[in-house]
Amino acid sequence: MKRIQILTLALFAFLGFNSCSEDDEKFTISAAGATEAVLQLPTSGTAIVLDIASPQAIATTLVWDAASYELPTEITYTVQLANSGTEFANPVDASVTSDTFLAWTNTALNGIALSSLSLTPFTPGDVDIRIKSTTGSTGAEATFSEPVTVSITPYTTENPKVYVVGNFLGASGYGNDWTPADAVALEASGFGETDFEGYVYLNVTSPEFKILPTNESFDGDYGDDGTFSGTLVQEGESNILLANSGYYWIKANTDPLVSTYSAQQTRWAITGSATPAGWPSATAEDQDMTYNATTKKWEITIDLTANPDDAFKFRANDDWAINYGDAGSDGTLDFNDGTNMTVTTSGTYFVEVDFSNPRAYTYTATLL
């Protein structure tokens, strides 16, 4: 009898608990009386210079004192960042953890700095950091630590670029004349280099242009020193002037010890034993290509042969001074490389050469 009574009481207790759970739709822990987390490291004023040479090394470690609530509960911490002075109007939730510390590698923090906070590479930027604390309780209010302000200097491994802006942008299919956002990029040969190059279509009778450090404004723009002999200057500069419209190979070196530019007009052709005319000679001409302003590619429809000794290359101005081969047989063009290109099947091909991405020039040969 006693056992039956105990079971009955247990059943009522179980049913009563379920009834309360069903009646109380949400069990919440109030933030009233809660203690927010306290960020101990880094401290305000800390300068974090991210190291490009050690991407997986620890750039900084965040350490904070735990938050507390009226009742014991599991707490989730979100590390939030924001550009300094924005009062976290658009916070970046950088990481979520149940720990009270977080280690950031150079590459992880660099990605946040560039992609989420839009900081400028190699330029210190002030960032506010705070810790958001929440519980597993539905509807519970979050608490926030007092923010700290640190300086973060990100890096980039991308090749540097400068931009050509001028009176040709509209007529050449790039955008609006003299608009930095529509300027055409030139790219350096590697990280930290200043030897910029690229191909630009200048489809106006008398092209004029300047070279910009960014495609955001004219700040720090480069122009001619007034002698029009190929010298770049940033103070008292004139527009760079060219005599004719055309497709130009533009180079610029912004090293203060060099500060030069050049603009060479180019006309492109395919040539080689795989083409109907063969390799160029006194009696054989290059097979001229046509520039397509819509696709921004040079193109030609041509018969190509796939005999063992047949090959082709691309060159400018009926001369070998500017020519491209394909050293890796991967569709990527290599400047003045001796590796010829081939096709595996003889037939009529639609061939395109794309110089629109500086230093990443490509070609395709599509069998029709």
Contacts in CASP RR format, 6 or more apart in sequence:
PFRMAT RR
TARGET T0000
AUTHOR 0000-0000-0000
METHOD contacts of the structure
MODEL  1
MKRIQILTLALFAFLGFNSCSEDDEKFTISAAGATEAVLQLPTSGTAIVL
DIASPQAIATTLVWDAASYELPTEITYTVQLANSGTEFANPVDASVTSDT
FLAWTNTALNGIALSSLSLTPFTPGDVDIRIKSTTGSTGAEATFSEPVTV
SITPYTTENPKVYVVGNFLGASGYGNDWTPADAVALEASGFGETDFEGYV
YLNVTSPEFKILPTNESFDGDYGDDGTFSGTLVQEGESNILLANSGYYWI
KANTDPLVSTYSAQQTRWAITGSATPAGWPSATAEDQDMTYNATTKKWEI
TIDLTANPDDAFKFRANDDWAINYGDAGSDGTLDFNDGTNMTVTTSGTYF
VEVDFSNPRAYTYTATLL
26 138 0 8 1.000
26 139 0 8 1.000
27 137 0 8 1.000
27 138 0 8 1.000
28 137 0 8 1.000
28 138 0 8 1.000
28 139 0 8 1.000
28 140 0 8 1.000
29 69 0 8 1.000
29 70 0 8 1.000
29 71 0 8 1.000
29 73 0 8 1.000
29 135 0 8 1.000
29 137 0 8 1.000
29 140 0 8 1.000
30 69 0 8 1.000
30 70 0 8 1.000
30 140 0 8 1.000
30 141 0 8 1.000
31 69 0 8 1.000
31 140 0 8 1.000
31 141 0 8 1.000
31 142 0 8 1.000
31 143 0 8 1.000
32 70 0 8 1.000
33 69 0 8 1.000
33 70 0 8 1.000
34 67 0 8 1.000
34 68 0 8 1.000
34 69 0 8 1.000
34 70 0 8 1.000
34 133 0 8 1.000
34 143 0 8 1.000
35 67 0 8 1.000
35 68 0 8 1.000
35 143 0 8 1.000
36 67 0 8 1.000
36 131 0 8 1.000
36 133 0 8 1.000
36 143 0 8 1.000
36 144 0 8 1.000
36 145 0 8 1.000
36 146 0 8 1.000
37 64 0 8 1.000
37 65 0 8 1.000
37 66 0 8 1.000
37 67 0 8 1.000
37 77 0 8 1.000
37 100 0 8 1.000
37 131 0 8 1.000
37 133 0 8 1.000
37 143 0 8 1.000
37 145 0 8 1.000
38 64 0 8 1.000
38 65 0 8 1.000
38 145 0 8 1.000
38 146 0 8 1.000
39 62 0 8 1.000
39 63 0 8 1.000
39 64 0 8 1.000
39 129 0 8 1.000
39 130 0 8 1.000
39 131 0 8 1.000
39 145 0 8 1.000
39 146 0 8 1.000
39 147 0 8 1.000
39 148 0 8 1.000
40 63 0 8 1.000
40 64 0 8 1.000
40 65 0 8 1.000
41 60 0 8 1.000
41 61 0 8 1.000
41 62 0 8 1.000
41 63 0 8 1.000
42 48 0 8 1.000
42 60 0 8 1.000
42 62 0 8 1.000
42 129 0 8 1.000
42 148 0 8 1.000
42 150 0 8 1.000
43 148 0 8 1.000
44 148 0 8 1.000
44 149 0 8 1.000
44 150 0 8 1.000
45 148 0 8 1.000
45 149 0 8 1.000
45 150 0 8 1.000
45 151 0 8 1.000
46 60 0 8 1.000
46 148 0 8 1.000
46 150 0 8 1.000
46 151 0 8 1.000
47 124 0 8 1.000
47 150 0 8 1.000
47 151 0 8 1.000
47 153 0 8 1.000
48 59 0 8 1.000
48 60 0 8 1.000
48 109 0 8 1.000
48 150 0 8 1.000
48 151 0 8 1.000
48 152 0 8 1.000
48 153 0 8 1.000
49 124 0 8 1.000
49 153 0 8 1.000
50 59 0 8 1.000
50 106 0 8 1.000
50 109 0 8 1.000
50 110 0 8 1.000
50 113 0 8 1.000
50 152 0 8 1.000
50 153 0 8 1.000
50 154 0 8 1.000
50 155 0 8 1.000
51 57 0 8 1.000
51 59 0 8 1.000
51 106 0 8 1.000
51 155 0 8 1.000
52 106 0 8 1.000
52 155 0 8 1.000
52 157 0 8 1.000
54 106 0 8 1.000
55 105 0 8 1.000
55 106 0 8 1.000
55 107 0 8 1.000
55 110 0 8 1.000
56 105 0 8 1.000
56 106 0 8 1.000
56 107 0 8 1.000
57 105 0 8 1.000
57 106 0 8 1.000
58 103 0 8 1.000
58 104 0 8 1.000
58 105 0 8 1.000
58 106 0 8 1.000
59 104 0 8 1.000
59 105 0 8 1.000
59 106 0 8 1.000
59 108 0 8 1.000
59 109 0 8 1.000
59 110 0 8 1.000
60 103 0 8 1.000
60 104 0 8 1.000
60 109 0 8 1.000
60 150 0 8 1.000
61 101 0 8 1.000
61 102 0 8 1.000
61 103 0 8 1.000
61 104 0 8 1.000
62 79 0 8 1.000
62 101 0 8 1.000
62 102 0 8 1.000
62 103 0 8 1.000
62 104 0 8 1.000
62 129 0 8 1.000
62 131 0 8 1.000
63 100 0 8 1.000
63 101 0 8 1.000
64 77 0 8 1.000
64 100 0 8 1.000
64 101 0 8 1.000
64 131 0 8 1.000
64 145 0 8 1.000
65 100 0 8 1.000
66 75 0 8 1.000
66 100 0 8 1.000
67 75 0 8 1.000
67 77 0 8 1.000
67 131 0 8 1.000
67 133 0 8 1.000
67 143 0 8 1.000
69 75 0 8 1.000
69 135 0 8 1.000
69 140 0 8 1.000
73 135 0 8 1.000
73 136 0 8 1.000
73 137 0 8 1.000
74 98 0 8 1.000
74 135 0 8 1.000
74 136 0 8 1.000
75 98 0 8 1.000
75 133 0 8 1.000
75 134 0 8 1.000
75 135 0 8 1.000
76 96 0 8 1.000
76 97 0 8 1.000
76 98 0 8 1.000
76 133 0 8 1.000
76 134 0 8 1.000
76 135 0 8 1.000
76 136 0 8 1.000
77 96 0 8 1.000
77 97 0 8 1.000
77 98 0 8 1.000
77 99 0 8 1.000
77 100 0 8 1.000
77 131 0 8 1.000
77 132 0 8 1.000
77 133 0 8 1.000
78 93 0 8 1.000
78 95 0 8 1.000
78 96 0 8 1.000
78 131 0 8 1.000
78 132 0 8 1.000
78 134 0 8 1.000
79 93 0 8 1.000
79 94 0 8 1.000
79 95 0 8 1.000
79 96 0 8 1.000
79 97 0 8 1.000
79 102 0 8 1.000
79 129 0 8 1.000
79 131 0 8 1.000
79 132 0 8 1.000
80 88 0 8 1.000
80 91 0 8 1.000
80 92 0 8 1.000
80 93 0 8 1.000
80 94 0 8 1.000
80 129 0 8 1.000
80 130 0 8 1.000
80 131 0 8 1.000
80 132 0 8 1.000
80 144 0 8 1.000
81 91 0 8 1.000
81 92 0 8 1.000
81 94 0 8 1.000
81 112 0 8 1.000
81 116 0 8 1.000
81 117 0 8 1.000
81 127 0 8 1.000
81 128 0 8 1.000
81 129 0 8 1.000
82 88 0 8 1.000
82 89 0 8 1.000
82 90 0 8 1.000
82 91 0 8 1.000
82 92 0 8 1.000
82 117 0 8 1.000
82 127 0 8 1.000
82 128 0 8 1.000
83 117 0 8 1.000
83 118 0 8 1.000
83 126 0 8 1.000
83 127 0 8 1.000
83 128 0 8 1.000
84 125 0 8 1.000
84 126 0 8 1.000
84 127 0 8 1.000
84 128 0 8 1.000
84 149 0 8 1.000
85 126 0 8 1.000
85 128 0 8 1.000
86 128 0 8 1.000
88 128 0 8 1.000
88 130 0 8 1.000
88 147 0 8 1.000
91 130 0 8 1.000
92 112 0 8 1.000
92 116 0 8 1.000
92 117 0 8 1.000
93 132 0 8 1.000
94 112 0 8 1.000
94 116 0 8 1.000
95 102 0 8 1.000
109 152 0 8 1.000
109 154 0 8 1.000
110 154 0 8 1.000
110 155 0 8 1.000
111 154 0 8 1.000
113 119 0 8 1.000
113 127 0 8 1.000
113 152 0 8 1.000
113 154 0 8 1.000
114 121 0 8 1.000
114 154 0 8 1.000
114 156 0 8 1.000
117 127 0 8 1.000
117 152 0 8 1.000
119 125 0 8 1.000
119 127 0 8 1.000
119 152 0 8 1.000
119 154 0 8 1.000
120 154 0 8 1.000
121 154 0 8 1.000
121 155 0 8 1.000
121 156 0 8 1.000
122 153 0 8 1.000
122 154 0 8 1.000
122 155 0 8 1.000
122 156 0 8 1.000
123 153 0 8 1.000
124 151 0 8 1.000
124 152 0 8 1.000
124 153 0 8 1.000
125 151 0 8 1.000
125 152 0 8 1.000
125 153 0 8 1.000
126 149 0 8 1.000
126 150 0 8 1.000
126 151 0 8 1.000
127 149 0 8 1.000
127 150 0 8 1.000
127 151 0 8 1.000
127 152 0 8 1.000
128 147 0 8 1.000
128 148 0 8 1.000
128 149 0 8 1.000
129 147 0 8 1.000
129 148 0 8 1.000
129 149 0 8 1.000
129 150 0 8 1.000
130 144 0 8 1.000
130 145 0 8 1.000
130 146 0 8 1.000
130 147 0 8 1.000
130 148 0 8 1.000
131 144 0 8 1.000
131 145 0 8 1.000
132 142 0 8 1.000
132 143 0 8 1.000
132 144 0 8 1.000
132 145 0 8 1.000
133 142 0 8 1.000
133 143 0 8 1.000
133 144 0 8 1.000
133 145 0 8 1.000
134 140 0 8 1.000
134 142 0 8 1.000
156 191 0 8 1.000
157 191 0 8 1.000
158 191 0 8 1.000
159 187 0 8 1.000
159 188 0 8 1.000
159 189 0 8 1.000
159 190 0 8 1.000
159 191 0 8 1.000
159 193 0 8 1.000
159 359 0 8 1.000
160 187 0 8 1.000
160 188 0 8 1.000
160 190 0 8 1.000
160 191 0 8 1.000
160 192 0 8 1.000
160 193 0 8 1.000
160 194 0 8 1.000
160 196 0 8 1.000
161 185 0 8 1.000
161 186 0 8 1.000
161 187 0 8 1.000
161 188 0 8 1.000
161 196 0 8 1.000
161 358 0 8 1.000
162 185 0 8 1.000
162 186 0 8 1.000
162 196 0 8 1.000
162 211 0 8 1.000
162 212 0 8 1.000
162 213 0 8 1.000
162 222 0 8 1.000
162 252 0 8 1.000
162 254 0 8 1.000
163 180 0 8 1.000
163 183 0 8 1.000
163 184 0 8 1.000
163 185 0 8 1.000
163 186 0 8 1.000
163 211 0 8 1.000
163 212 0 8 1.000
163 213 0 8 1.000
163 214 0 8 1.000
163 215 0 8 1.000
164 183 0 8 1.000
164 184 0 8 1.000
164 185 0 8 1.000
164 186 0 8 1.000
164 200 0 8 1.000
164 209 0 8 1.000
164 210 0 8 1.000
164 211 0 8 1.000
164 212 0 8 1.000
164 250 0 8 1.000
165 178 0 8 1.000
165 179 0 8 1.000
165 180 0 8 1.000
165 182 0 8 1.000
165 183 0 8 1.000
165 184 0 8 1.000
165 209 0 8 1.000
165 210 0 8 1.000
165 211 0 8 1.000
165 212 0 8 1.000
165 215 0 8 1.000
165 218 0 8 1.000
166 177 0 8 1.000
166 178 0 8 1.000
166 183 0 8 1.000
166 207 0 8 1.000
166 208 0 8 1.000
166 209 0 8 1.000
166 210 0 8 1.000
166 239 0 8 1.000
167 177 0 8 1.000
167 178 0 8 1.000
167 204 0 8 1.000
167 207 0 8 1.000
167 208 0 8 1.000
167 209 0 8 1.000
168 174 0 8 1.000
168 177 0 8 1.000
168 200 0 8 1.000
168 201 0 8 1.000
168 202 0 8 1.000
168 203 0 8 1.000
168 204 0 8 1.000
168 207 0 8 1.000
168 208 0 8 1.000
168 209 0 8 1.000
168 245 0 8 1.000
169 175 0 8 1.000
169 176 0 8 1.000
169 177 0 8 1.000
169 178 0 8 1.000
169 179 0 8 1.000
169 182 0 8 1.000
169 183 0 8 1.000
169 184 0 8 1.000
170 176 0 8 1.000
170 177 0 8 1.000
170 182 0 8 1.000
171 203 0 8 1.000
171 204 0 8 1.000
172 200 0 8 1.000
172 201 0 8 1.000
172 202 0 8 1.000
172 203 0 8 1.000
172 204 0 8 1.000
172 293 0 8 1.000
173 201 0 8 1.000
173 203 0 8 1.000
173 293 0 8 1.000
174 182 0 8 1.000
174 183 0 8 1.000
174 184 0 8 1.000
174 201 0 8 1.000
175 182 0 8 1.000
176 182 0 8 1.000
180 212 0 8 1.000
180 214 0 8 1.000
180 215 0 8 1.000
180 216 0 8 1.000
180 217 0 8 1.000
180 218 0 8 1.000
181 215 0 8 1.000
181 216 0 8 1.000
182 215 0 8 1.000
183 212 0 8 1.000
183 215 0 8 1.000
184 198 0 8 1.000
184 200 0 8 1.000
185 198 0 8 1.000
185 215 0 8 1.000
185 358 0 8 1.000
186 196 0 8 1.000
186 197 0 8 1.000
186 198 0 8 1.000
186 211 0 8 1.000
186 250 0 8 1.000
186 251 0 8 1.000
186 252 0 8 1.000
186 358 0 8 1.000
187 196 0 8 1.000
187 197 0 8 1.000
187 198 0 8 1.000
187 358 0 8 1.000
187 359 0 8 1.000
187 360 0 8 1.000
188 194 0 8 1.000
188 195 0 8 1.000
188 196 0 8 1.000
189 195 0 8 1.000
189 197 0 8 1.000
189 359 0 8 1.000
194 253 0 8 1.000
194 254 0 8 1.000
194 255 0 8 1.000
194 258 0 8 1.000
195 251 0 8 1.000
195 253 0 8 1.000
196 211 0 8 1.000
196 251 0 8 1.000
196 252 0 8 1.000
196 253 0 8 1.000
196 254 0 8 1.000
196 358 0 8 1.000
197 249 0 8 1.000
197 250 0 8 1.000
197 251 0 8 1.000
197 252 0 8 1.000
197 358 0 8 1.000
197 359 0 8 1.000
198 249 0 8 1.000
198 250 0 8 1.000
198 251 0 8 1.000
198 355 0 8 1.000
198 358 0 8 1.000
198 359 0 8 1.000
199 247 0 8 1.000
199 248 0 8 1.000
199 249 0 8 1.000
199 250 0 8 1.000
199 266 0 8 1.000
199 355 0 8 1.000
199 356 0 8 1.000
199 358 0 8 1.000
200 247 0 8 1.000
200 248 0 8 1.000
200 250 0 8 1.000
201 246 0 8 1.000
201 247 0 8 1.000
201 248 0 8 1.000
201 291 0 8 1.000
201 293 0 8 1.000
201 296 0 8 1.000
202 209 0 8 1.000
202 242 0 8 1.000
202 245 0 8 1.000
202 246 0 8 1.000
202 247 0 8 1.000
202 248 0 8 1.000
203 245 0 8 1.000
203 246 0 8 1.000
203 293 0 8 1.000
204 245 0 8 1.000
205 244 0 8 1.000
205 245 0 8 1.000
206 241 0 8 1.000
206 242 0 8 1.000
206 243 0 8 1.000
207 241 0 8 1.000
207 242 0 8 1.000
207 244 0 8 1.000
207 245 0 8 1.000
207 246 0 8 1.000
207 248 0 8 1.000
208 239 0 8 1.000
208 240 0 8 1.000
208 241 0 8 1.000
208 242 0 8 1.000
209 239 0 8 1.000
209 240 0 8 1.000
210 218 0 8 1.000
210 221 0 8 1.000
210 222 0 8 1.000
210 223 0 8 1.000
210 237 0 8 1.000
210 239 0 8 1.000
210 240 0 8 1.000
211 221 0 8 1.000
211 222 0 8 1.000
211 223 0 8 1.000
211 232 0 8 1.000
211 240 0 8 1.000
211 252 0 8 1.000
211 254 0 8 1.000
211 261 0 8 1.000
212 218 0 8 1.000
212 220 0 8 1.000
212 221 0 8 1.000
212 222 0 8 1.000
213 219 0 8 1.000
213 220 0 8 1.000
213 221 0 8 1.000
213 222 0 8 1.000
213 254 0 8 1.000
220 234 0 8 1.000
221 234 0 8 1.000
221 237 0 8 1.000
222 232 0 8 1.000
222 233 0 8 1.000
222 234 0 8 1.000
222 237 0 8 1.000
222 252 0 8 1.000
222 254 0 8 1.000
222 261 0 8 1.000
223 232 0 8 1.000
223 233 0 8 1.000
223 234 0 8 1.000
223 237 0 8 1.000
223 238 0 8 1.000
223 239 0 8 1.000
223 240 0 8 1.000
223 261 0 8 1.000
224 230 0 8 1.000
224 231 0 8 1.000
224 232 0 8 1.000
224 233 0 8 1.000
224 237 0 8 1.000
224 238 0 8 1.000
224 239 0 8 1.000
224 240 0 8 1.000
224 241 0 8 1.000
224 261 0 8 1.000
225 231 0 8 1.000
225 232 0 8 1.000
225 233 0 8 1.000
225 237 0 8 1.000
225 238 0 8 1.000
226 237 0 8 1.000
226 238 0 8 1.000
228 238 0 8 1.000
228 240 0 8 1.000
228 241 0 8 1.000
230 260 0 8 1.000
230 261 0 8 1.000
230 262 0 8 1.000
231 259 0 8 1.000
231 260 0 8 1.000
231 261 0 8 1.000
232 252 0 8 1.000
232 253 0 8 1.000
232 254 0 8 1.000
232 259 0 8 1.000
232 260 0 8 1.000
232 261 0 8 1.000
233 259 0 8 1.000
240 261 0 8 1.000
240 263 0 8 1.000
242 248 0 8 1.000
242 263 0 8 1.000
244 265 0 8 1.000
246 265 0 8 1.000
247 265 0 8 1.000
247 266 0 8 1.000
247 267 0 8 1.000
247 268 0 8 1.000
247 291 0 8 1.000
248 263 0 8 1.000
248 264 0 8 1.000
248 265 0 8 1.000
248 266 0 8 1.000
249 263 0 8 1.000
249 264 0 8 1.000
249 266 0 8 1.000
249 316 0 8 1.000
249 322 0 8 1.000
250 261 0 8 1.000
250 262 0 8 1.000
250 263 0 8 1.000
250 264 0 8 1.000
251 260 0 8 1.000
251 261 0 8 1.000
251 262 0 8 1.000
251 263 0 8 1.000
252 260 0 8 1.000
252 261 0 8 1.000
253 259 0 8 1.000
253 260 0 8 1.000
253 261 0 8 1.000
264 322 0 8 1.000
265 317 0 8 1.000
266 316 0 8 1.000
266 317 0 8 1.000
266 322 0 8 1.000
267 288 0 8 1.000
267 316 0 8 1.000
267 317 0 8 1.000
267 318 0 8 1.000
268 288 0 8 1.000
268 289 0 8 1.000
268 291 0 8 1.000
268 298 0 8 1.000
268 314 0 8 1.000
268 315 0 8 1.000
268 316 0 8 1.000
268 353 0 8 1.000
269 286 0 8 1.000
269 287 0 8 1.000
269 288 0 8 1.000
269 289 0 8 1.000
269 314 0 8 1.000
269 315 0 8 1.000
269 316 0 8 1.000
269 318 0 8 1.000
270 286 0 8 1.000
270 287 0 8 1.000
270 289 0 8 1.000
270 300 0 8 1.000
270 302 0 8 1.000
270 312 0 8 1.000
270 313 0 8 1.000
270 314 0 8 1.000
270 351 0 8 1.000
271 277 0 8 1.000
271 278 0 8 1.000
271 279 0 8 1.000
271 280 0 8 1.000
271 286 0 8 1.000
271 287 0 8 1.000
271 312 0 8 1.000
271 313 0 8 1.000
271 314 0 8 1.000
271 315 0 8 1.000
272 278 0 8 1.000
272 279 0 8 1.000
272 280 0 8 1.000
272 310 0 8 1.000
272 311 0 8 1.000
272 312 0 8 1.000
272 313 0 8 1.000
272 340 0 8 1.000
273 279 0 8 1.000
273 305 0 8 1.000
273 307 0 8 1.000
273 309 0 8 1.000
273 310 0 8 1.000
273 311 0 8 1.000
273 312 0 8 1.000
274 304 0 8 1.000
274 305 0 8 1.000
274 306 0 8 1.000
274 307 0 8 1.000
274 310 0 8 1.000
274 311 0 8 1.000
274 312 0 8 1.000
274 342 0 8 1.000
274 343 0 8 1.000
275 287 0 8 1.000
275 302 0 8 1.000
275 303 0 8 1.000
275 304 0 8 1.000
275 312 0 8 1.000
276 287 0 8 1.000
276 302 0 8 1.000
276 303 0 8 1.000
277 284 0 8 1.000
277 285 0 8 1.000
277 286 0 8 1.000
277 287 0 8 1.000
278 284 0 8 1.000
280 286 0 8 1.000
280 318 0 8 1.000
285 318 0 8 1.000
286 315 0 8 1.000
286 318 0 8 1.000
287 300 0 8 1.000
287 302 0 8 1.000
288 300 0 8 1.000
289 298 0 8 1.000
289 299 0 8 1.000
289 300 0 8 1.000
289 314 0 8 1.000
289 351 0 8 1.000
289 353 0 8 1.000
290 298 0 8 1.000
290 299 0 8 1.000
290 300 0 8 1.000
291 297 0 8 1.000
291 298 0 8 1.000
291 299 0 8 1.000
292 298 0 8 1.000
292 299 0 8 1.000
295 352 0 8 1.000
296 354 0 8 1.000
296 356 0 8 1.000
297 352 0 8 1.000
297 353 0 8 1.000
297 354 0 8 1.000
297 355 0 8 1.000
297 356 0 8 1.000
298 352 0 8 1.000
298 353 0 8 1.000
298 354 0 8 1.000
298 355 0 8 1.000
299 350 0 8 1.000
299 351 0 8 1.000
299 352 0 8 1.000
299 353 0 8 1.000
300 350 0 8 1.000
300 351 0 8 1.000
301 348 0 8 1.000
301 349 0 8 1.000
301 350 0 8 1.000
301 351 0 8 1.000
301 368 0 8 1.000
302 348 0 8 1.000
302 349 0 8 1.000
302 351 0 8 1.000
303 346 0 8 1.000
303 347 0 8 1.000
303 348 0 8 1.000
303 349 0 8 1.000
304 310 0 8 1.000
304 312 0 8 1.000
304 343 0 8 1.000
304 346 0 8 1.000
304 347 0 8 1.000
304 348 0 8 1.000
304 349 0 8 1.000
304 351 0 8 1.000
304 365 0 8 1.000
305 343 0 8 1.000
305 346 0 8 1.000
305 347 0 8 1.000
306 342 0 8 1.000
306 343 0 8 1.000
306 344 0 8 1.000
306 345 0 8 1.000
306 346 0 8 1.000
306 347 0 8 1.000
307 346 0 8 1.000
310 342 0 8 1.000
311 340 0 8 1.000
311 341 0 8 1.000
311 342 0 8 1.000
312 340 0 8 1.000
312 341 0 8 1.000
312 342 0 8 1.000
313 323 0 8 1.000
313 324 0 8 1.000
313 325 0 8 1.000
313 338 0 8 1.000
313 340 0 8 1.000
313 341 0 8 1.000
314 323 0 8 1.000
314 324 0 8 1.000
314 325 0 8 1.000
314 333 0 8 1.000
314 353 0 8 1.000
314 363 0 8 1.000
315 322 0 8 1.000
315 323 0 8 1.000
315 324 0 8 1.000
316 322 0 8 1.000
316 323 0 8 1.000
322 335 0 8 1.000
322 336 0 8 1.000
323 335 0 8 1.000
323 336 0 8 1.000
324 333 0 8 1.000
324 334 0 8 1.000
324 335 0 8 1.000
324 336 0 8 1.000
324 337 0 8 1.000
324 353 0 8 1.000
324 361 0 8 1.000
324 363 0 8 1.000
325 333 0 8 1.000
325 334 0 8 1.000
325 337 0 8 1.000
325 338 0 8 1.000
325 339 0 8 1.000
325 340 0 8 1.000
325 341 0 8 1.000
326 332 0 8 1.000
326 333 0 8 1.000
326 334 0 8 1.000
326 337 0 8 1.000
326 339 0 8 1.000
326 340 0 8 1.000
326 341 0 8 1.000
326 363 0 8 1.000
327 334 0 8 1.000
327 337 0 8 1.000
327 338 0 8 1.000
327 339 0 8 1.000
328 334 0 8 1.000
328 339 0 8 1.000
329 339 0 8 1.000
329 341 0 8 1.000
331 362 0 8 1.000
331 363 0 8 1.000
331 364 0 8 1.000
332 360 0 8 1.000
332 361 0 8 1.000
332 362 0 8 1.000
333 353 0 8 1.000
333 361 0 8 1.000
333 362 0 8 1.000
333 363 0 8 1.000
341 363 0 8 1.000
341 365 0 8 1.000
343 349 0 8 1.000
343 365 0 8 1.000
343 367 0 8 1.000
345 367 0 8 1.000
347 367 0 8 1.000
347 368 0 8 1.000
348 367 0 8 1.000
348 368 0 8 1.000
349 365 0 8 1.000
349 366 0 8 1.000
349 367 0 8 1.000
349 368 0 8 1.000
350 365 0 8 1.000
350 366 0 8 1.000
350 368 0 8 1.000
351 363 0 8 1.000
351 364 0 8 1.000
351 365 0 8 1.000
351 366 0 8 1.000
352 363 0 8 1.000
352 364 0 8 1.000
352 366 0 8 1.000
353 361 0 8 1.000
353 362 0 8 1.000
353 363 0 8 1.000
354 361 0 8 1.000
354 362 0 8 1.000
354 363 0 8 1.000
355 361 0 8 1.000
END
